[in-house]
Amino acid sequence: MLQTPNKIALGGGCHWCTEAVFQSLVGVSKVEQGFVASTGDHSSFSEAVIVHFNAEDISLKTLIEIHLYTHKSTSNHSMRTKYRSAVYTFSDEQKQKAEQVLERFQNQFEHKLITKVLPFQSFKGSRKQIQNYYFNNPEKPFCETFINPKLKILLSQFSNYANQNKLKHLKNEQYQTEYSE
């Protein structure tokens, strides 16, 4: 019996970064890059991704934990309208679980988490030319400067969930750096 994939939307930083992080996980079947809007004060579109996942391989709790560690989840900087730190939920049950996860992980951070749990309202996909940005352009300076450090967090803190095959170029790079020092 095939299990229907679950989905959650996540925003926090550049959607190129967020897309690459979640594309690099075991149990994630698809990542849609684009812009998500919620309701009320959060009805403007903000860069985000929709992550489709198999809960038997990776839990919602683990996805949210990875999200918290791979963007500035405690920094209320001036670009938060464009890069809203959020978990967008698709049901009341998912909302409740996400709120519990954020509460549970707060003590692992020195500063208060600013990540909000918001209802998913709508999505606009990015134009095709910039989708799958990292894996189409891993050697670009933006990718090396901003995305690689996030992917290295996956390898060091979440190695059980990291798709080792997709990230082998980083493992080789890390080995070469360590070996040459």
trRosetta pair geometry for C-beta under 8 A, 3 or more apart (Angstrom, degrees):
i j d omega theta_ij theta_ji phi_ij phi_ji
3 54 6.1 101 84 -143 123 96
3 55 7.6 -114 151 40 144 85
3 56 6.3 129 23 -9 165 123
5 29 5.3 -95 -103 31 150 138
5 30 7.6 87 131 23 168 99
5 52 4.5 45 139 175 140 95
5 53 6.2 142 -165 64 96 19
5 54 5.7 -67 -112 -72 78 65
6 52 7.3 162 82 -155 38 53
6 53 5.6 -30 65 68 87 77
6 54 7.4 135 18 -107 84 20
6 55 5.3 53 0 -42 134 104
6 60 7.2 -72 122 -69 150 101
7 50 5.6 12 -176 176 120 98
7 51 6.4 162 -151 82 66 47
7 52 4.8 -27 -93 -98 95 63
7 53 7.2 138 -96 17 41 71
7 90 6.3 63 82 -21 89 151
8 50 7.5 172 88 -154 29 59
8 51 5.5 -15 62 58 77 99
8 53 7.4 -19 16 18 96 117
8 60 6.3 122 -49 -132 147 94
8 63 6.2 128 54 115 142 148
8 64 7.8 -77 148 -64 160 85
8 87 6.6 -22 177 -166 115 90
8 88 7.1 146 180 71 63 64
8 89 6.9 -19 -133 -106 85 54
8 90 7.2 -125 -100 -4 49 103
8 94 6.8 -169 -100 -172 97 132
8 98 7.6 151 -142 -84 129 124
9 36 5.0 130 165 -104 143 158
9 48 5.5 50 171 149 100 130
9 49 6.8 -177 -149 93 66 38
9 50 4.7 -34 -95 -98 85 69
9 51 7.3 162 -99 12 30 73
9 86 7.9 2 110 110 91 100
9 87 7.6 136 81 -170 58 42
9 88 3.5 -20 72 62 110 117
9 89 7.9 -126 36 -48 84 21
9 90 7.8 110 -4 -49 94 93
9 120 5.2 114 18 -101 133 119
9 123 7.2 -147 -107 -86 143 117
10 18 6.1 -168 102 -166 102 129
10 22 7.3 145 47 -56 135 143
10 48 6.1 175 90 -160 34 93
10 49 5.8 -12 59 58 82 84
10 51 6.2 15 6 -9 112 119
10 63 7.4 -141 -53 156 142 103
10 64 7.9 -170 -103 -106 123 58
10 67 4.9 -120 -155 -118 141 139
10 86 7.3 179 -150 92 41 60
10 87 6.0 -10 -106 -111 74 61
10 88 7.1 -142 -63 20 29 83
11 15 7.7 -35 -122 -85 80 86
11 18 7.0 -48 -121 -82 38 170
11 36 5.9 -140 -46 44 129 120
11 46 5.3 83 179 113 158 110
11 47 6.1 141 -143 93 105 54
11 48 3.2 -58 -75 -92 101 100
11 49 7.5 155 -78 14 61 58
11 83 6.9 -171 165 -166 95 49
11 84 5.0 37 111 75 131 80
11 85 6.9 -148 104 -114 75 18
11 86 4.8 14 54 49 100 92
11 88 7.0 51 -1 -21 102 109
12 18 6.4 135 43 -85 88 123
12 48 8.0 86 -4 -108 53 76
12 67 6.4 150 -17 180 145 92
12 70 7.8 112 81 92 145 72
12 71 3.3 115 127 98 129 163
12 72 7.1 168 168 47 101 55
12 73 6.3 -33 -143 -82 133 76
12 83 6.4 15 144 171 25 92
12 84 7.5 -64 -88 100 34 40
12 85 4.6 48 -120 -117 78 69
12 86 7.2 -166 -67 24 68 49
12 115 7.0 -23 -99 -104 110 103
13 17 4.9 -28 101 66 121 138
13 18 6.1 160 61 -46 81 96
13 47 7.6 -53 115 96 29 125
13 70 7.9 -111 17 129 132 73
13 71 4.1 -158 -20 -128 108 113
13 72 6.8 101 -75 15 108 83
13 83 5.4 19 -122 -159 28 130
14 17 4.5 88 70 5 92 104
14 18 7.0 -173 91 -4 47 87
14 47 6.2 -37 -145 135 32 158
14 83 6.9 -38 -54 -104 42 123
14 146 6.9 35 34 144 140 146
15 18 5.3 -53 -136 44 42 111
15 19 5.7 51 159 -27 70 104
15 33 4.9 122 154 -160 118 93
15 34 6.7 173 -158 16 163 12
15 35 7.7 -91 -52 -69 150 55
15 47 4.1 -131 -35 -178 100 102
15 48 6.2 -34 -98 22 107 10
15 49 5.8 142 -150 -53 92 87
15 126 6.6 178 102 -51 145 135
16 19 5.9 -53 -146 35 24 114
16 20 6.5 23 156 -18 60 108
16 33 7.4 47 -84 -146 42 142
16 130 7.2 -79 -84 172 104 101
16 133 4.2 -50 -133 65 105 148
16 134 6.2 133 173 -44 87 87
16 142 7.3 22 105 135 154 126
16 143 7.8 -100 150 -89 124 78
16 147 6.7 -82 127 -74 94 126
17 20 6.0 -60 -152 35 28 109
17 21 6.5 29 154 -21 65 106
17 70 7.4 -177 153 153 105 102
17 71 7.2 123 113 -89 130 96
17 134 7.9 95 -102 -59 33 127
17 146 5.8 -84 -85 138 120 105
17 147 5.2 -155 -113 -99 72 80
17 150 5.7 100 -170 6 102 162
18 21 5.8 -52 -150 32 32 113
18 22 6.5 11 162 -3 66 109
18 33 7.8 145 80 -118 95 88
18 47 7.5 153 17 138 133 98
18 48 6.9 -56 96 -148 164 38
18 49 4.9 -168 121 -3 114 121
18 67 7.8 29 -136 -128 100 88
18 70 7.6 132 -108 113 60 117
18 71 7.0 -2 -82 -59 95 130
19 22 6.5 -73 -150 46 25 96
19 23 5.9 25 158 -21 67 114
19 31 5.2 142 -146 133 72 133
19 33 4.4 -11 -83 -85 136 115
19 49 5.2 161 -82 -89 68 140
19 131 7.6 -153 -155 -153 160 59
19 132 7.3 -130 150 -91 134 30
19 133 6.7 94 72 27 138 95
19 134 6.9 176 93 5 97 109
20 23 5.8 -55 -138 38 27 111
20 24 6.3 27 160 -23 61 113
20 133 7.2 -75 -55 70 104 85
20 134 3.6 48 -95 5 125 158
20 135 7.1 165 -118 -32 88 79
20 143 7.7 145 -86 -136 162 94
20 147 4.9 30 63 -159 162 126
20 150 7.2 105 89 84 111 124
20 151 6.5 -65 138 -65 112 112
21 24 6.1 -74 -163 33 24 111
21 25 7.5 26 148 -32 60 105
21 66 6.7 163 163 152 119 112
21 67 7.8 129 116 -97 145 55
21 70 4.9 109 -120 150 153 162
21 147 7.9 -142 -48 -154 76 84
21 150 5.4 -71 -80 143 110 122
21 151 6.8 -147 -99 -81 63 66
21 154 6.7 171 -147 -54 77 127
22 25 5.8 -42 -155 12 45 119
22 28 5.4 174 169 -138 80 164
22 31 4.8 136 97 -100 112 134
22 49 6.1 -177 36 105 144 149
22 51 4.8 -102 -172 -106 148 120
22 63 7.5 41 -119 -145 107 99
22 66 7.8 129 -88 111 73 134
23 28 6.8 -133 -113 104 25 136
23 31 5.0 -97 -67 16 80 141
23 132 7.5 111 -103 -122 163 72
23 134 7.5 175 51 57 137 120
23 135 6.7 -102 122 -28 150 128
23 166 7.2 -156 128 -176 86 158
24 151 5.9 138 -51 -128 176 99
24 154 5.8 91 111 115 129 175
24 162 6.0 -13 145 -147 99 76
24 163 5.3 -142 -174 34 52 99
24 166 5.2 -156 -126 100 73 134
24 167 5.7 65 -156 -56 121 110
25 28 4.4 74 75 -4 100 121
25 53 7.8 -19 103 -112 126 117
25 58 6.1 44 157 -82 122 167
25 63 7.7 113 144 -104 174 81
25 66 7.2 38 -85 -175 138 178
25 154 7.3 -125 -79 -143 81 133
25 158 7.9 -32 -111 135 100 131
25 161 5.2 -9 -146 155 94 97
25 162 6.7 -61 -105 -106 54 36
25 163 6.3 174 -135 -22 2 94
26 57 5.9 -121 135 168 86 119
26 58 6.5 147 91 -48 68 117
26 161 5.6 -142 40 -161 92 49
26 162 7.2 28 -10 80 93 12
26 163 5.4 145 -58 -76 71 75
27 53 5.3 37 138 -161 89 95
27 54 5.0 -123 -158 55 77 85
27 55 8.0 100 -175 -75 122 11
27 56 7.6 -163 -130 75 111 56
27 57 2.9 -173 -101 106 105 114
27 58 3.3 158 86 -1 153 104
27 161 7.0 -53 22 -148 119 91
28 31 6.4 21 163 -53 126 97
28 51 5.8 -59 -135 -167 114 98
28 52 6.9 108 -165 75 66 55
28 53 5.0 -38 -102 -96 60 89
28 58 6.7 -24 -46 42 74 148
29 52 4.9 -62 64 107 94 104
29 53 6.7 169 7 -101 81 29
29 54 6.5 82 -33 -29 111 93
30 51 7.9 162 88 -156 54 38
30 52 4.1 18 53 40 91 126
31 49 5.2 -5 -174 -179 96 130
31 50 7.2 160 -157 77 47 50
31 51 5.6 -7 -109 -106 81 66
31 52 7.3 -142 -69 21 38 77
32 49 6.2 152 75 -163 51 69
32 50 4.2 2 50 49 109 100
32 52 7.7 67 -13 -19 95 101
32 123 7.0 43 119 173 133 145
32 125 6.1 -79 -178 -107 102 98
33 49 5.4 -28 -100 -105 53 93
33 125 7.0 74 79 -155 56 72
33 126 4.7 -28 113 12 97 126
33 130 7.5 -121 113 113 141 86
33 131 5.2 171 46 -121 124 77
33 132 7.8 -153 -1 -35 137 42
33 133 7.6 136 -136 -8 174 101
34 47 7.8 -158 128 -141 25 54
34 48 7.0 -21 80 69 58 67
34 49 7.3 113 28 -104 60 47
34 50 7.8 -5 38 -3 103 94
34 123 5.7 87 87 -179 135 88
34 124 5.3 -163 173 94 124 50
34 125 4.1 -100 -76 -122 139 29
34 126 4.7 -150 -93 -26 64 68
35 45 3.8 40 157 175 123 117
35 46 6.4 147 -155 63 80 21
35 47 6.0 -48 -101 -93 72 38
35 48 6.5 87 -141 29 26 83
35 123 7.0 150 79 -155 51 52
35 124 4.7 -6 56 57 102 96
35 126 7.5 114 -19 -66 80 71
36 45 6.7 142 66 -146 19 70
36 46 6.2 -37 63 61 72 76
36 48 3.9 -39 10 55 115 142
36 50 7.4 132 -79 -59 122 86
36 86 7.7 -140 90 84 128 130
36 88 5.3 -116 161 -30 148 163
36 120 6.6 -65 -164 -134 119 83
36 121 7.7 124 176 47 76 73
36 122 7.3 163 -153 86 53 44
36 123 5.5 -17 -101 -100 70 76
37 42 7.3 159 -168 135 58 70
37 43 5.4 34 -179 -170 111 45
37 44 6.3 -145 -120 110 101 13
37 45 4.8 -57 -61 -84 97 61
37 46 7.3 125 -88 10 52 75
37 121 4.9 -62 103 70 82 116
37 122 4.9 1 51 55 105 88
37 123 7.8 -156 20 -69 73 35
38 42 3.9 8 58 106 118 113
38 43 6.3 -99 77 -83 55 44
38 86 7.2 -122 -41 -175 136 158
38 88 6.2 -146 -83 -117 100 104
38 118 3.9 -43 -116 156 155 129
38 119 5.7 118 -156 67 94 60
38 120 6.8 -73 -106 -108 72 21
38 121 5.1 131 -147 -6 22 111
39 42 6.6 30 58 65 35 86
39 43 5.8 18 -145 -80 23 92
39 118 7.4 -178 29 -176 74 99
39 119 5.7 7 4 64 115 112
39 121 5.3 142 -55 -69 74 132
40 43 6.3 165 57 -35 22 98
42 46 7.7 -49 -168 -6 87 130
42 84 6.6 104 -145 -145 107 159
42 86 7.3 119 -162 -92 145 154
42 116 7.3 -148 -80 95 154 149
42 118 5.3 -79 95 -135 159 152
43 121 6.8 -20 -126 50 73 167
44 81 6.5 -3 89 -172 143 96
45 122 7.9 -66 -92 89 96 96
45 124 6.2 -16 -130 25 148 119
46 81 6.8 -141 -99 161 106 42
46 82 6.2 146 -137 -178 77 21
46 83 6.6 150 -173 -99 104 11
46 84 3.9 15 167 9 170 108
46 86 7.3 91 82 19 143 129
47 82 6.2 27 -3 161 103 73
47 83 5.7 -19 47 -99 111 65
47 84 8.0 161 47 25 60 72
48 84 7.4 -30 -60 61 112 95
48 86 7.1 -42 -100 67 133 104
48 88 6.7 55 176 -3 158 131
48 123 8.0 -103 80 -121 110 92
50 123 6.2 -15 -38 -114 128 154
51 63 6.3 172 101 -155 153 137
53 57 7.3 -133 -180 68 88 100
53 58 5.5 -79 -172 72 129 107
53 60 8.0 157 75 -80 137 59
53 63 6.4 -140 -14 -71 168 140
54 57 4.5 52 85 17 104 109
54 58 7.0 85 69 30 64 77
55 58 7.3 -88 -126 75 30 46
55 59 6.1 51 -155 -113 76 52
55 60 6.9 -14 -115 -29 103 82
58 62 5.3 -113 -170 78 82 133
58 63 6.2 94 142 -55 111 91
58 161 5.7 86 -109 -136 117 116
59 62 4.7 100 56 5 80 98
59 63 7.0 -140 99 -3 46 85
60 63 5.6 -54 -149 37 34 113
60 64 6.3 30 155 -16 67 106
60 94 7.0 -150 -134 -142 156 85
60 97 5.7 50 99 129 146 135
60 98 7.0 -89 159 -76 121 74
60 101 7.1 -132 122 -47 90 152
61 64 6.1 -60 -150 38 27 106
61 65 6.3 28 153 -20 64 109
61 97 7.5 -99 -64 170 78 104
61 101 5.0 -168 -122 -111 71 122
62 65 5.5 -52 -144 36 32 114
62 66 6.3 34 156 -18 65 104
62 158 7.5 125 -172 -140 102 121
62 161 6.2 167 164 -79 135 155
63 66 5.9 -55 -150 37 29 110
63 67 6.4 33 150 -22 63 107
64 67 5.3 -52 -148 35 34 117
64 68 6.4 38 153 -23 66 102
64 87 5.9 1 -116 -99 106 143
64 98 6.2 166 -91 -135 147 77
64 101 4.6 80 80 127 152 147
64 102 7.0 -95 168 -62 135 71
64 105 7.6 -166 121 -3 104 148
65 68 5.8 -52 -151 31 31 112
65 69 6.6 16 156 -7 64 110
65 101 7.1 -111 -51 -179 77 115
65 105 6.1 179 -109 -93 81 146
65 158 7.9 152 106 -90 107 125
66 69 6.1 -67 -149 44 31 103
66 70 5.9 6 163 -5 69 121
66 154 7.0 36 -144 -100 116 87
66 158 5.7 25 -99 -72 105 167
66 161 7.1 -107 -69 93 138 148
67 70 6.3 -73 -136 45 23 97
67 71 6.7 -20 178 18 63 108
67 73 7.4 101 128 -78 74 131
67 87 7.0 120 95 -85 161 96
67 115 7.6 110 122 -129 112 151
68 71 7.7 -88 -147 49 17 77
68 73 4.5 -31 -149 -17 65 171
68 102 7.8 157 -81 -116 131 71
68 105 5.9 145 39 130 174 151
68 109 7.5 -108 169 -57 120 131
68 113 6.7 -39 -136 -123 116 126
68 115 6.5 -90 -102 -18 86 155
69 73 7.7 -32 -50 4 23 131
69 153 5.7 -176 137 166 110 140
69 157 6.4 -102 155 89 162 157
69 158 7.9 159 68 -30 145 121
70 150 4.4 76 -156 -155 99 104
70 153 5.7 -175 -91 72 85 144
70 154 7.4 19 -83 -52 131 87
71 83 7.9 -158 -169 171 132 116
71 85 6.7 -177 112 -115 126 96
71 150 7.7 20 -63 -116 58 129
72 75 3.7 -29 159 31 120 124
72 77 6.9 34 104 -7 148 120
72 85 7.4 -100 88 -83 64 130
73 85 5.5 143 -127 -159 58 136
73 109 7.2 -101 90 -104 108 156
73 113 5.3 -17 146 -139 103 87
73 114 6.7 -178 171 43 51 73
73 115 4.9 -19 -155 -41 100 113
74 109 5.5 177 -63 173 134 135
74 110 7.4 87 175 65 174 71
74 111 3.9 115 176 83 135 110
74 112 6.4 136 -141 75 93 39
74 113 5.8 -69 -87 -100 76 41
74 114 6.2 126 -135 -3 29 91
75 111 8.0 73 -64 88 53 149
75 114 7.2 -103 57 17 25 135
76 80 6.1 -16 -159 -55 59 149
76 114 5.1 159 -73 -97 90 162
77 80 6.1 148 68 -43 59 88
79 82 5.0 -48 -179 47 86 109
79 83 5.1 35 125 22 100 109
80 83 6.2 -74 -120 73 32 72
80 84 6.0 70 173 -100 71 50
80 85 6.8 -49 -139 -3 98 87
80 114 7.7 -66 -126 133 138 142
81 84 6.9 6 -147 -62 20 88
84 116 7.4 -49 171 38 103 113
85 114 5.3 82 65 94 141 91
85 115 4.4 -95 144 -96 103 64
85 116 6.8 109 94 9 72 73
86 115 6.3 166 -89 -162 24 71
86 116 4.9 -24 -109 65 84 83
86 117 7.3 144 -160 -98 74 20
86 118 5.1 -21 -160 16 128 117
87 98 4.6 -170 115 -163 143 137
87 102 7.4 -147 9 -56 138 119
87 115 6.4 53 -16 165 91 112
87 116 7.4 -154 30 97 68 42
87 117 5.0 -21 68 -109 102 69
87 118 7.3 149 75 25 48 68
88 118 5.4 -31 -105 78 67 88
88 119 7.1 28 -159 141 74 16
88 120 4.1 91 158 -80 108 82
89 92 8.0 103 130 -88 132 15
89 94 4.2 171 -157 106 107 107
89 95 4.2 176 80 -72 164 70
89 98 5.6 -136 -72 2 122 145
89 117 6.2 23 -19 -175 120 93
89 118 7.2 168 15 82 80 35
89 119 6.1 -55 64 -111 82 46
89 120 6.2 -147 73 -14 27 92
90 94 5.7 38 49 36 68 157
90 120 5.3 -12 -82 29 65 133
91 94 4.5 96 54 7 83 102
91 95 6.9 -139 96 -7 45 86
92 95 5.4 -51 -148 33 34 117
92 96 6.4 35 154 -20 65 104
93 96 5.9 -54 -151 35 30 111
93 97 6.5 29 152 -16 64 107
94 97 5.7 -55 -148 39 33 112
94 98 6.1 34 154 -21 67 108
95 98 5.8 -57 -146 37 27 111
95 99 6.4 27 155 -19 63 106
95 117 5.7 124 -153 154 73 123
95 119 6.9 -21 -86 -82 130 74
96 99 5.9 -54 -148 35 29 111
96 100 6.5 29 153 -18 62 107
97 100 5.7 -58 -152 36 31 112
97 101 6.4 32 152 -21 66 106
98 101 5.6 -52 -148 34 32 113
98 102 6.5 32 155 -18 65 103
98 117 4.5 144 110 -120 120 126
99 102 5.9 -53 -149 35 32 110
99 103 6.3 32 153 -18 64 108
99 117 5.0 -95 -70 13 77 161
100 103 5.7 -56 -148 38 31 113
100 104 6.2 32 154 -22 65 109
101 104 5.6 -56 -146 36 30 113
101 105 6.3 13 161 -8 65 111
102 105 6.2 -67 -145 44 27 100
102 106 6.7 51 154 -52 63 90
102 113 5.9 -153 -167 99 98 153
102 115 6.1 -149 -122 86 125 111
102 117 6.6 -135 -9 -42 143 111
103 106 6.0 -31 -155 -8 31 117
104 107 7.9 -63 168 20 36 98
105 108 5.2 -48 -170 26 70 118
105 109 7.1 52 142 -13 83 103
105 113 7.3 67 96 -53 96 150
106 109 6.3 -74 -163 39 40 102
106 112 7.2 -4 -151 -138 107 56
106 113 5.6 -111 -108 2 79 115
109 112 7.6 121 103 -111 120 6
109 113 5.9 107 49 -60 156 85
120 123 7.6 -7 -172 -47 107 99
125 131 7.5 -3 176 -79 103 126
126 130 5.2 -87 155 78 129 105
126 131 5.5 159 80 -68 111 81
127 130 5.9 66 69 20 80 96
127 131 7.6 -141 98 -24 37 91
128 131 5.6 -50 -148 15 38 117
130 133 5.3 1 -177 -78 67 110
132 135 5.3 -58 179 54 90 103
132 136 5.3 89 116 -24 92 108
133 136 6.1 -75 -150 43 22 105
133 137 6.0 -38 174 33 64 115
133 143 7.6 -166 133 -81 91 108
134 137 6.6 -93 -138 61 20 75
134 138 6.0 51 172 -90 69 70
134 143 5.3 136 -130 -126 76 115
134 147 5.1 -164 -110 172 125 165
135 138 6.6 14 -121 -53 30 100
135 166 7.5 -53 -104 -159 121 105
137 140 4.2 9 159 -13 111 122
137 142 7.9 25 120 59 126 101
137 143 5.7 176 111 -31 86 141
138 143 5.3 -151 -148 141 34 152
138 144 7.8 87 163 -63 59 74
138 169 6.5 62 147 92 157 158
139 143 6.9 33 35 67 9 129
139 144 6.9 19 -157 -49 36 113
140 143 4.7 88 61 7 84 106
140 144 7.0 -164 88 -5 41 88
141 144 5.7 -59 -142 42 32 108
141 145 5.8 22 164 -14 69 115
142 145 6.1 -65 -141 44 24 104
142 146 5.7 -26 180 25 65 116
142 147 7.2 53 132 -8 71 103
143 146 7.1 -71 -118 54 15 78
143 147 4.6 -37 -150 38 59 125
143 148 6.5 80 148 -34 66 89
144 147 7.6 4 -30 50 13 84
144 148 5.3 7 -146 -8 38 136
145 148 7.4 87 18 30 11 104
145 149 7.9 -20 160 -8 32 109
146 149 7.1 -69 -166 30 21 104
146 150 7.4 10 151 -10 58 111
147 150 5.7 -62 -159 38 42 111
147 151 6.2 35 150 -17 75 108
148 151 5.6 -59 -144 40 35 110
148 152 6.2 39 156 -24 68 104
148 170 6.3 169 -149 -110 91 115
148 173 8.0 -48 -156 84 132 158
149 152 5.5 -51 -146 33 33 114
149 153 6.9 43 150 -25 61 96
150 153 5.6 -44 -160 22 37 116
150 154 7.3 41 142 -18 61 96
151 154 5.4 -41 -159 26 44 116
151 155 6.8 42 146 -16 67 101
151 167 5.9 -176 174 -123 115 117
151 170 5.7 -158 117 -62 119 164
152 155 5.4 -49 -148 37 41 113
152 156 6.2 26 156 -10 70 109
152 170 6.1 -149 -81 178 77 134
152 174 7.1 136 -126 -75 110 127
153 156 6.1 -65 -141 46 28 99
153 157 5.5 -18 177 22 70 117
153 158 7.3 35 132 13 72 102
154 157 7.1 -70 -117 55 15 79
154 158 4.9 -56 -147 63 56 107
154 159 7.4 116 147 -80 60 44
154 161 7.2 -102 -160 85 95 90
154 162 4.3 124 149 -93 105 115
154 167 6.9 -147 90 -85 123 161
155 158 7.8 0 -19 60 12 66
155 159 5.8 41 -166 -94 40 87
155 162 5.5 98 -85 -123 52 178
155 167 5.9 -162 -72 143 110 147
155 170 6.2 -152 -36 108 150 127
155 171 6.5 -176 -140 -77 145 85
155 174 7.5 -164 114 -19 155 156
156 159 7.0 21 -107 -49 5 100
158 161 4.7 -40 164 46 101 109
158 162 5.8 119 103 -40 83 92
159 162 5.3 -48 -134 24 38 117
159 164 7.8 43 -167 -79 82 97
162 166 8.0 -133 171 61 76 99
162 167 5.7 -34 170 17 116 149
163 166 4.1 41 101 17 115 114
163 167 6.4 128 82 -5 66 95
164 167 6.2 -77 -142 54 28 94
164 168 6.4 59 156 -68 67 82
164 171 7.3 20 -160 -31 82 148
165 168 5.9 -18 -150 -26 30 114
167 170 4.9 -39 -179 34 84 116
167 171 6.3 89 124 -23 84 95
168 171 5.3 -52 -146 37 43 114
168 172 6.2 45 154 -21 71 103
169 172 5.8 -51 -147 37 30 112
169 173 6.3 34 151 -22 62 107
170 173 5.4 -50 -144 36 34 114
170 174 6.2 36 154 -21 66 103
171 174 5.7 -51 -146 36 30 111
171 175 6.4 32 152 -19 63 106
172 175 5.7 -54 -148 37 31 112
172 176 6.2 30 154 -19 65 106
173 176 5.8 -55 -147 36 29 110
173 177 6.4 29 154 -19 63 106
174 177 5.8 -55 -149 36 30 111
174 178 6.3 26 155 -14 65 108
175 178 5.9 -58 -145 41 29 107
175 179 5.9 27 157 -20 66 113
176 179 5.7 -56 -139 39 27 111
176 180 6.1 19 163 -15 64 113
177 180 6.2 -63 -143 39 24 104
177 181 6.7 28 158 -31 61 106
178 181 6.1 -56 -153 20 29 112
